[in-house]
Amino acid sequence: MLKSITLGALLILTLTANESGAASQPTYEKAVSALKTEAAASREYQKWDDTKKDLAAEITNMKMLDDWMTFQNTKYQRYVQRQQKTIAELKRRKIEAQKISMELEPFLETIVDKLDEQIKADLPFLSKERAQRIVFLRDSLDDYHLELSEKLRRVFEALQVETEYGRNVENTSGQIELDGVPTTVSIFRLGRTALYYQTADGENSGYWDRRVKTWVPVSSKFSRDIQKAKDMASRKRAVELISLPVSRSIDNI
């Protein structure tokens, strides 16, 4: 619009000059002044137009930013809700863990006591090793600086060892008292079911009687079967059915 006005002013100025031969000085000055005013207005218009464009771009950016912030706010609200659920679950687990801890420690004491009783009433094999294990467990449970998880691990490990005794057989040598006389014999353990002895010459054999807690001799027939059992355990003989004397278990074994 301003460009059209400027061109119109120039055209009028030209026509006026042509009609009068030459523009009068006042008319010329007015025309120049008008042109300057128009040019200044045109620059202001251009400046305002540029400012308008900048503001429009800024408004667009602000709207995009507002949309982004709205999206992030909604998303973070979900994050917060999720974290709140996680915190609530952790608090619940903490309370549960404290409850378990309060129940577990005395329970471990009871387990060790029962294990000690069982070992004392059990077959007399590895007596020193098993007694030392009980002492170790009691020391562990009384250790203030030891984590409860480690105490639990040690007790479970001891229970696993005792359980394995019932799943295997073992041939060892040792000294036992026969008729009050210390005698070196071979000892065959059949799991935790029975314990047998046999002298070096194979003439005398017997088993451990749980009830009277002593060694009981057996006949020569059982003596041969005990030797067969030892050979089968050592894989020197094919597996076959044999008869062996077994002591009746006492209560709580």
C-alpha positions in Angstrom: 0.0 0.0 0.0 2.8 2.4 1.0 4.7 1.5 -2.2 1.7 2.4 -4.3 1.3 5.8 -2.5 5.0 6.6 -3.0 4.8 5.8 -6.7 1.6 8.0 -6.9 3.4 10.9 -5.2 6.2 10.6 -7.7 3.8 10.6 -10.5 1.9 13.7 -9.2 5.2 15.5 -8.8 6.2 14.7 -12.3 2.9 15.8 -13.8 3.0 19.1 -11.8 6.5 19.8 -13.0 5.5 19.1 -16.6 2.4 21.4 -16.5 4.1 24.4 -14.9 7.4 23.9 -16.6 9.1 23.5 -13.3 7.8 22.8 -9.8 7.7 25.7 -7.5 10.1 25.6 -4.6 7.4 25.2 -1.9 5.7 22.5 -3.8 8.9 20.6 -4.4 9.8 20.7 -0.8 6.4 19.5 0.3 6.7 16.6 -2.2 10.2 15.7 -0.9 8.9 15.9 2.7 6.0 13.7 1.8 8.3 11.2 0.2 10.5 11.1 3.2 7.5 10.7 5.5 6.3 7.9 3.2 9.7 6.2 3.2 9.9 6.4 7.0 6.4 5.0 7.3 7.4 2.2 4.9 10.4 1.3 7.0 8.3 1.3 10.1 5.7 -0.9 8.4 8.5 -3.3 7.3 9.9 -3.3 10.8 6.5 -3.9 12.3 5.9 -6.7 9.8 9.2 -8.3 10.7 8.3 -8.0 14.4 4.9 -9.5 13.8 6.5 -12.5 12.0 9.0 -12.9 14.9 6.2 -12.7 17.4 4.1 -15.2 15.4 7.1 -17.6 15.3 7.7 -17.1 19.0 4.0 -17.8 19.7 4.2 -21.0 17.6 7.3 -22.1 19.5 5.7 -21.2 22.9 2.6 -23.3 21.9 4.8 -26.2 20.9 6.7 -25.8 24.2 3.4 -25.7 26.1 2.2 -28.8 24.4 5.5 -30.5 25.2 5.4 -29.5 28.9 1.8 -30.7 29.1 2.8 -34.0 27.7 5.8 -34.3 30.0 3.7 -33.3 33.0 1.2 -36.0 32.3 4.1 -38.5 31.8 5.8 -37.5 35.0 2.6 -37.9 36.9 2.6 -41.5 35.7 6.2 -41.8 36.8 5.4 -40.4 40.2 2.4 -42.8 40.6 4.6 -45.7 39.6 7.4 -44.7 42.0 4.9 -44.3 44.8 3.7 -47.9 44.2 7.3 -49.1 44.2 8.0 -47.2 47.4 4.9 -48.7 49.0 5.9 -52.2 47.9 9.4 -51.7 49.3 8.0 -50.5 52.6 5.8 -53.6 52.7 8.7 -55.8 52.0 10.8 -54.1 54.7 8.1 -54.7 57.3 7.8 -58.3 56.1 11.6 -58.8 56.3 11.6 -57.4 59.8 8.9 -59.8 60.8 10.7 -62.7 59.2 14.0 -61.7 60.9 12.2 -61.7 64.3 10.9 -65.2 63.7 13.9 -66.6 61.9 16.6 -66.1 64.4 14.9 -68.0 67.3 13.9 -70.6 64.7 17.5 -71.2 63.7 18.4 -71.7 67.4 15.7 -74.4 67.6 17.0 -76.1 64.4 20.5 -76.3 65.8 19.3 -77.6 69.1 17.3 -80.4 67.4 20.2 -81.1 65.1 22.5 -81.5 68.1 20.0 -83.9 69.8 19.7 -85.9 66.6 23.5 -86.2 66.2 23.9 -87.4 69.8 21.1 -90.0 69.3 22.3 -91.0 65.9 24.8 -93.6 64.8 28.3 -92.9 66.2 30.1 -92.0 63.0 32.2 -88.9 62.4 31.4 -87.9 65.9 34.2 -85.4 66.3 33.5 -83.7 63.0 29.8 -83.5 63.6 30.2 -82.2 67.1 32.6 -79.5 65.9 30.0 -78.5 63.3 27.4 -77.9 66.1 29.9 -75.8 68.0 30.6 -73.7 64.8 26.8 -73.2 64.3 26.3 -72.0 67.9 29.2 -69.6 67.6 27.8 -68.3 64.3 24.3 -67.7 65.8 25.9 -65.9 68.8 28.0 -63.6 66.5 26.4 -60.2 66.7 28.2 -58.9 63.6 27.3 -61.8 61.4 24.4 -61.1 59.0 21.2 -63.1 59.5 21.4 -64.3 55.9 24.9 -65.8 56.6 23.6 -67.5 59.7 20.8 -69.0 57.7 23.2 -70.2 55.0 25.5 -71.9 57.5 22.6 -73.7 59.2 21.2 -74.9 55.8 24.6 -76.0 54.8 24.9 -78.1 57.9 21.5 -79.6 57.3 22.5 -80.5 53.7 25.6 -82.3 55.0 23.6 -84.3 57.5 21.1 -85.1 54.8 23.8 -86.4 52.5 24.9 -88.9 55.2 21.6 -90.7 54.7 22.2 -91.0 50.9 25.6 -92.6 50.8 27.6 -95.5 52.2 31.1 -95.3 53.6 34.0 -97.7 54.5 36.4 -96.4 57.1 38.7 -97.8 59.7 38.7 -97.0 63.4 39.1 -98.2 66.9 36.1 -99.4 69.0 35.8 -101.2 72.3 34.8 -104.9 72.1 34.3 -106.5 75.5 36.1 -103.6 77.0 39.2 -104.0 74.7 40.1 -101.3 72.2 40.1 -103.0 68.8 41.0 -101.7 65.4 38.2 -102.6 62.9 36.8 -101.6 59.6 33.5 -99.8 59.9 30.8 -99.9 57.2 28.1 -97.2 57.3 24.9 -97.9 55.4 23.5 -94.4 55.1 22.1 -93.4 58.4 20.3 -96.7 58.7 22.9 -98.9 60.2 26.6 -99.1 61.2 28.6 -102.3 61.1 32.1 -103.3 62.2 34.4 -106.2 61.1 37.7 -107.2 62.5 40.7 -107.4 60.2 40.6 -111.2 59.9 36.9 -111.0 59.0 36.0 -113.5 61.8 34.1 -111.1 64.0 31.4 -108.7 62.9 28.6 -106.7 64.5 26.4 -103.7 64.4 25.6 -100.7 66.5 22.4 -101.0 68.6 20.8 -97.6 68.9 18.8 -98.5 72.0 21.5 -99.8 74.2 24.2 -97.7 72.5 26.7 -100.5 72.1 28.2 -102.8 69.5 26.3 -106.1 69.2 28.1 -109.1 67.6 26.4 -111.1 64.8 26.6 -114.7 63.5 29.1 -115.8 60.9 26.3 -115.7 58.3 25.7 -112.0 58.8 29.5 -111.5 58.9 29.7 -112.8 55.4 26.9 -110.6 54.3 28.5 -107.6 55.9 31.7 -108.3 53.9 29.6 -108.6 50.7 28.0 -105.2 51.5 31.4 -103.6 51.9 32.6 -105.1 48.6 29.5 -103.8 46.9 30.0 -100.4 48.4 33.6 -100.4 47.1 32.4 -101.7 43.7 34.4 -104.9 44.1 31.3 -107.0 43.8 28.1 -106.9 41.7 25.0 -105.6 43.5 22.8 -108.4 45.0 20.2 -108.9 47.7 21.6 -109.6 51.1 20.3 -109.7 54.7 21.8 -107.5 57.3 20.7 -106.9 60.9 19.3 -103.5 61.6 18.7 -101.9 65.0 15.2 -100.5 65.6 15.3 -96.7 65.6 14.6 -94.9 68.9 12.0 -92.2 69.1 12.6 -88.9 67.3 15.2 -90.3 64.9 
